[in-house]
């Protein structure tokens, strides 16, 4: 009986590894979309089933004869991204079944599939005020030679009333590394705002200072309490302090940024300006809806807005709309390759990670040539009528040329 039970254990364990390997090494398939801006891919690049079996199960038959999962994983989403030695590295947010999030690195040679996690998750050093939860890391290769990880560090609100176990304080944690393996924790960012999430470090010095994109908020959860995407400078990175925040991309009524907006990954430097990816949030009858959008700032003055398309770049579709927090796409990582290809990594509904592939040229075309939001229906209709009239003229001209 014992021999048979142990044999069943070994067969079950073998099946677990075979099933996971099949998932990891499955080829992904691109999906053509009519808008011409990017290609989505059929399968998520990371899910909870990608998390190593050794992180979830006790593989000792004596301690776990039923091969039960001991430390479960709820979801894998919202990853920072970077390219290193020809490989794409994602620093994913992994949420355990205990609701605590942590960071782990997964790598791929293709960028669209075959992502495998490193042997261990990241052991993020603590500050004196220990984190309760950490999540959504942005990775910045800075001109000072370090790779910085800026992430949200969450702690219980010390001002919360007795019995209030939901109120929290969110701030920007800062750590740096050379290889994503050994991390040095720096002081949390200090700013005039009570709450900070979605903070991004600019890749270059500005006036000899470290520059941050911020998202000042009055409260932890409340929508509508922040003014938009902010900007601030700090003399130091080891003890980063922003004395003054300036809003550079404000929220606007009845737009894709009506309820909230915040930066995604660090911006891409192009000849025409700094290209930004952000998320915009609006309220609906079924709750908040998150989409991704682009804007551009001046090359020499990164805080100066120069292009702001009025429409979303990417929104949740199909199964992407289903998950722990439905109807959400969120990105804090993208990678530009030497040939101009861009991989956009985005979480869907706080559950899994997908990739969309495009190019720098296409993103510039979209951002520069897409009309800004007219802010009123009448103006938006006129924009569309103008497009229709131009297109009808083209079609008529082509018909005349064909008939002549």
C-alpha positions, -999 to +999 in steps of 0.1 A: +000+000+000+028+025+009+048+016-022+017+021-044+009+054-027+045+067-032+044+056-068+012+075-073+029+105-057+059+103-081+036+099-111+015+129-101+047+150-096+060+139-130+027+151-146+030+184-128+064+191-143+055+178-178+024+200-178+043+231-167+071+225-193+045+222-220+030+255-210+064+273-208+077+261-241+044+266-260+048+289-291+028+320-290+007+332-320+003+368-331-031+382-337-036+407-366-058+437-356-074+461-381-061+492-364-025+487-377-008+499-345+003+467-328-002+430-326-016+412-296-006+376-289-030+347-283-016+334-251-005+353-219+033+352-214+030+346-177+003+332-155+002+316-120+007+282-137+042+295-149+054+299-113+078+271-104+064+240-088+092+242-062+077+275-050+043+261-044+045+224-034+064+205-008+080+177-028+088+155+002+066+125+002+069+120+040+056+156+047+031+159+018+019+124+007-011+139-011+011+164-030-010+193-019+000+229-028+014+245+004+021+281-007-004+289-035-002+316-061-032+337-070-020+358-099+010+371-119+007+405-134+021+441-138+058+435-146+087+458-151+107+449-182+143+453-194+166+438-220+199+423-209+224+404-231+198+397-257+172+384-233+140+400-221+137+401-183+104+407-166+102+416-129+067+404-123+044+411-095+033+377-080+005+376-056+003+346-032-030+331-020-022+350+012-027+383-007+009+393-003+027+404-034+064+399-042+088+403-071+104+376-093+124+376-125+113+357-156+134+356-188+129+348-224+149+349-256+119+357-278+101+382-258+067+368-267+068+333-252+090+307-233+093+329-202+109+309-173+114+322-137+148+323-121+153+298-092+143+322-064+121+353-061+137+386-052+145+392-015+139+429-014+158+446+014+137+464+040+138+500+053+134+506+090+097+510+084+090+475+070+068+471+039+035+452+044+031+448+006+051+457-025+041+458-061+042+472-097+080+478-102+092+501-129+128+494-141+149+523-153+184+520-168+197+553-156+227+572-171+244+570-137+250+533-145+225+517-121+193+499-128+166+513-105+134+496-094+107+520-083+078+503-068+048+509-046+054+501-009+022+498+011+018+500+049-012+502+072-024+538+078-013+547+113-042+572+115-068+545+107-096+541+132-098+510+154-113+482+133-104+498+100-081+472+084-083+486+048-068+521+051-032+522+039-004+545+030+013+540-004+047+554-011+074+550-038+100+525-027+134+528-044+160+500-049+190+497-073+209+468-088+234+459-115+220+424-124+185+421-109+199+396-084+215+417-057+195+447-046+203+478-025+174+494-009+174+532-007+151+556+012+115+558+001+107+589-020+096+619+000+072+644-017+046+669-008+018+643-015+003+621+012+002+591-011+024+581-041+018+553-065+029+548-102+062+567-097+087+564-125+124+575-126+134+594-157+164+577-175+185+608-176+196+636-153+177+669-157+196+700-146+220+676-128+192+661-107+172+629-106+138+634-122+106+616-112+072+612-128+047+610-099+010+604-092+001+626-062-030+614-044-048+626-013-061+591-004-051+555-010-082+543-028-104+574-036-107+581-073-108+617-084-086+629-056-054+632-077-047+659-103-028+638-128+007+628-136+033+649-118+069+658-122+096+666-097+133+668-092+156+655-064+192+663-056+198+628-044+187+593-052+199+577-020+176+601+000+152+613-027+132+643-018+109+662-042+102+697-028+078+707-056+055+687-078+041+700-111+013+684-129+023+678-165-006+656-177-038+664-160-070+644-157-099+657-178-137+654-175-154+627-197-122+614-212-101+582-207-084+598-178-115+611-160-111+591-127-074+585-126-042+584-147-007+574-140+026+566-157+034+532-170+071+523-177+099+548-181+096+568-214+113+559-246+138+585-260+132+593-297+144+620-320+110+636-318+106+636-281+101+614-250+074+588-258+053+578-228+029+550-220+003+556-193-029+542-179-062+561-178-092+552-157-129+560-160-159+549-141-186+528-155-218+511-143-197+479-137-168+497-120-135+513-130-122+506-165-084+509-171-069+514-206-035+523-219-027+555-237+003+575-251+016+610-249+049+628-257+070+654-240+098+676-252+132+660-257+151+688-238+123+696-214+108+662-204+081+680-183+067+698-213+038+681-230+039+683-268+015+656-281-016+641-265-037+617-286-074+618-276-079+580-278-068+549-259-040+528-273-050+495-258-080+483-238-090+449-224-105+425-249-121+391-246-107+370-217-085+400-207-116+415-192-120+386-167-101+383-135-096+395-099-102+431-109-122+429-141-120+452-172-084+463-165-052+466-185-021+480-168+015+483-180+046+492-161+071+476-186+081+478-222+113+470-241+127+486-272+150+464-293+179+477-315+158+471-346+130+494-334+106+467-322+087+474-290+073+448-267+046+462-244+040+440-214+006+445-197-014+428-170-050+420-176-076+422-148-048+418-121-045+382-131-019+375-159+006+391-182+003+396-220+025+411-247+017+434-276+043+440-303+048+472-323+076+495-334+089+529-323+078+544-357+043+531-353+040+545-318+053+579-329+029+579-359+000+571-335+010+596-309+018+625-332-010+621-358-039+610-337-061+641-330-063+654-294-096+649-276-121+676-287-136+674-252-172+678-266-192+656-289-197+683-315-160+688-319-153+651-321-180+647-348-163+674-368-130+656-365-146+625-378-164+643-406-132+659-417-115+624-419-145+611-439-144+639-464-107+635-470-112+597-475-141+602-499-120+626-520-093+600-522-117+572-532-133+594-559-099+604-573-089+567-575-121+559-593-116+586-618-080+574-624-092+538-629-119+549-654-096+571-675 
